[in-house]
Amino acid sequence: MELGVSTFVETTPDVKTGQVVSHAERLREVVEEIVLADQVGLDVFGVGEHHREDFAASSPAVVLAGAATLTKRIRLTSAVTVLSSADPVRVFQDFATVDALSNGRAEIMAGRGSFIESFPLFGYDLKDYNELFDEKLELLLKIRDSEKVNWRGGHRPSINNLGVYPRPVQDPFPIWIGSGGNTESVIRAGLLGLPLVLAIIGGRPVQFAPLVELYKKAANKAGHDVSKLSVASHSHGFIAEDSEVAANKFFPSTQQVMNKLGKERGWGLYERSTFDAARTLEGALYVGDPAYVAEKIIHLRKNVGITRFMLHVPVGSMPHDEVMKAIELLGKEVAPIVREEIAKWEAEGN
């Protein structure tokens, strides 16, 4: 069972003061968070790609490269790369570079993206949303699997027997499929034999169990060894020494962000009652003291089949020292509980 952290490098206004940390300062903070995650023994750190004012990381590979030579063991991944509006050649080159700098610790999580700002920015039409992803994933996998590439598509110039460099340290290079729970994307990941990451940020996580089974059935049907495939969860949360303290610290900025996004997307208001319901054992928020968060992660592993858990922290801007403390608690207190329990459970034949 792998444990780690993901971030969108938020730069939303401070709930109390209204002040906004600069993009530059927030990016430097995230590198510090990655270094700490490595030091406390976490397995993976993911940085999401966005192209709007309230998120600072438009280029996750550059951020991860900044942490690559400062870390020793932790895996470094996008979370996600918006592949539909990107050039797969450049994506591969960027992450192969991170792989070299980290000596084989880079990954790509490829997704369509739930935010659409990158499409007009890079000159793509949203009516091609699905077609773009399918075509560019095909090209990305061809580049991964062969140094010289022959490829022809509809949205990018053809490549005629050209090499793509540098080549990564890892072979094959890890490429994950990111999904919000779409059946089609889960099946595609299985048929391609690619690891799957699910954004479990609402509802009841156990509702994702049938999707994991569908993924495994598709992989098995395509002849892939299901035992070698990983399934990750990306879920919001926060850890403090006391569960109520954790909740009270995490709620204000989370509410601010959820209501801003809700206004953009037509969601209802995000209230404290919604937040508290999601903190229960069956809910999708991993907020509490270390023992409670560990219990929820173990519950997710046993009931959904997740083999990698990524805590998305913060949601909205929070004091850097509080985020650092949450990461420290995840590595030093939550992870040992989870790893011991899951190792015992698996030894029993589960």
N, C-alpha and C positions, 0 to 999 in steps of 0.2 A: 504494500500500500504506500503510494507516494503522496506526500503532502507539500503544498506550496502556496504561493501568493500570486494574485493577479491585480493589475491596476490599469485604469484608464488615464492616470496622471491628471486628475481633476484639478481645475483652477476656478472653482466656483467661489462666490463671495462668502466670507466668513459670516456665519449666521448671526453672531452677536455684534460684530463691528462693521460688517459690510466691506471690509478690506479684501483685496484680491492679491494673492501671492503671484508674482510674475512667472511667466512660463519658464524663464531661465532658472529661477530659484527652485521651482517645483521639479524640474528635470534633474537638478543636482540632488535634491532630496531623494528622488526615486533611486538614483544610483546608490545612495547611502542605504536605502531600504534593501536593495538587492544584495549589497555586501553583507548587511546584518543577517539576512535570510540564509546566506551561505554559511556564515559563522555559527549560527544556531542549529545547523544541520538539516535545513529544509531541502527538498529535492528539486524544486522547480520554481521559477519566477517568470510570470507572463506580463507583457506590456501590450495594451490594445491600441489599435490605430484609429485615430479620429481626425477630422479636419474642420474643427470649429473652435470658437474662442474659449469654451469652458473645458477643453481637454488639451493638454500640452504636447502629447506625443503623436505627431503626424508620421513619424518615421521610427517605429519600434526597433528596427535593426540598429539604428545609430545609438539609441539609448542602451540597448543590450551590449553593443560593442564597447560603450563607455564603462560597463561593469565587467566585461569579459576578462580583462587582465588583472582585475582587482579581486577576483573570486577564484576558488579552487575546484569546487565540486558541483555546485548547483547548476541545473540545466536552465537554459535561457531561451524563451520562446515568445513569439507574438501571441496575442490573445484578443482579437485575431488580426491577421492580415486581410484587408478587404481586397481579395484577389480579383473580384469582378472589375474593379476600376484601376488595377495595377498592371504593370508589364511583368509577366512571369519571368522573363529573362533577368530583369533587374532585381526582382524579389529573390530569385535563386542566388544571384551574385552577392547580394547584400548579406543573406543569411549564411552562405558559404564562407564569407569573410568573417562573420561572427564565429562560425564553427572553427575556423583556423585560429582566431585570436583566443578562443576558449579551449582549444585542443579537444574538439569533439563534443561540445555540450549544447549546441544550438538546435532549435527546432522551428518549424513553421506550423502555425495553426491557420488554415485557410478557411475563409468564410465569405458569405455574401455581404455581411454587415447589416446591422439593423438601422444604422444611420446612413443617410443617402447623400450627404454633402459632397462626398468625393466624386460622385458621378458627373454633375455639371462642372466641377472644378477641373476634371481631366477630360472633359468633352465626350462623355458617354450618355446615352439615352436610357432612361429608366425602363422603357418598354423592352429593352434587351437584357433586363436584370438577370434572368435565369440563364439565357443563352451565353451571356458573357462569362458567367462563372463556370459553366460546363466546358466551354472552349479553353478558357485559361487554365483550368485545372488539368485538362488533358496536356497542354503544353508544359506546364510545370512538372508533371510527372515524366514526360519525355526527356526533359532537361536533366531531371534527377537520375534517370535510368541510363542515359547515354551521353558521353562527352560530346559527340557530334550529333547534331539534330537536323532532321528533315521534318518539316511541319507546314501545313497549310490550313488556315482558318478564315473566318469571315470578318473579324474585327481587328486583326493585327496583321502587318505584312508577313509574308511567308519567310521561313528560314530554310535555306538550301545547303545542307551539309556543312553547317558552321559549328564551331566549338563554343561552348559557354564556360567561362573561367572566372574565378578559381574554382577548382573542384573541392568539395568539402572533405573534412577528415573522415566523417562517418559515411559508411556505405552499406546499406542505403541510408540516405539522409532522411530523418523523421519528418513526415508531413502528415499532420492531423487534419481532420475535417471538423469544423465547428458548426454546431447546429443548435437552434433554439427549441428543437423538438419536432421539426418537420419530418414526417414519415419518409418522404422521398430522399432527403439528404442522409438520413440514417441508413436506409437501404443502400444508397450509393456508396457510402463509406464501407459498408460490409462487403459489397461486391468487389470493390477495389482492394480490399484487405488493408485499409488504412485505419489507424487509431481514431477514435471518436471523442470529441469533447462536447458535452451538453451544457448549455446555459440554463441552470436550474435556479431561477431567481423569483419564482412565484408558484402559488398553488401548493400541492403536496408532492414532495420529491418521489414518493413511492409510485406516483402515476407515470413516472418515466421508466419503470421496470419493464413494461411491455415493449417499449422502444429499444431497450438494451437487448431484449430477447430477439426482436425483429432484426436488429443489427447482426447478432450472432448467427441467426438462421441464414441471413443473406451471405455472410462470410463463409459459412460452412458449405452452402450450396455452390459457391464459386470456387471451392476447393482450398480455402485458406485455413490455416491452423488457428482455430479460435482461441486456444489456450495462450497464444502469443500476442493476441490483440488487447490493447488497453482501452479503457473507457474512463474519461475524466469528467468531473463536475466543476463548473465555474459558478460559485454561489456567494452572495453577499454575506458579510459578517464582521464581527469585531469581538475582541477578547480583552477582558480586564480581570483583575483579581476577584471582583464581585460581580455577579450577574446583573443586578439592578444598576450598578455603576456603569457597566458596559452598555446597557440599554439606554440609559439616560445620556451617555456621551454620544452614542451612535445615531440616535433617532433624529436630532435636529437637522443635521446636514443631509441625512438620507431623505427625510421628508421634503426638504428644499429641492433636492434634485428630482425626486419622483414626481413632485407636483409641477416642476418646470417641464419635464418630459411629458407628463400627463396632459398638460395644457397644449403642447405641440401635437399630441397624438390622440387626444380625445378621451383620455382615461378619467375616471372619477378621482376625487380628492383622496390623497394618501393620509390617513388619520392614525393616531396612536393606537387605536384599537386594531387596525389592520396590521400594524407593525408588531404589536404584542401577540396577535394570533399566529403570525409567521415565526415567532420565537419559540413556539411550543415544539415538542419533539417531532411532530409530523409536519411542521412548517419548513419553509425554504430559507429562513434567516438563521445564520449560525452566530448568534449573539449570546454571550454569557461568560461565565468563568471557565477556566481550562477544563475542568472535569465535565461540565455540561456540554461544551462544544465538542469535546472528545466523544461523549456519548452519542451526540447527533451524527458525527461523522461515521462512527461504527455502525449506527443504525442504517445509514445510507449505504455503506459497503455491503452489509448483510442482506438488505432488502431490495437494493436496486442493482448491485453488481459493479459499482464504481471502483476502479482500481487506482485512480489518482484524484485527489481532492485539492482544489485551488480556492482559497479564501480571497474574495475580492474585497480589498480594504485600502482606502476608505471609499465610501459612496458619497461624493461631495467632499469639500475641503474640510479637513480636520487638522488639529495641531500635529506637527511632524513628530513630536516626542511621543504622543499618544499612539500614533500609527506604529512607530518603532517598538513601543512596548508591546503592542498587540502581536507584532511579528515575533518578538522575543518569546512571548508566552506560547505562541503556536509551535515554535521550534523546540523550546526547552520543556514545556509541560504537556501540551496537547499531543504532540507527535509521539512521545514515548508511550503514552497510554494507548493510543490508537494502534501503533505498530505491535505492541505486545499482545493486545487482545485479538487483532486480526491474525497474527502469526499463530496464536493458539487455536483460533477458530478454523484456520486452514489446515492445521496439523490434524485436526479431528476429521478431516475429509470433506470439508465444505468447499 
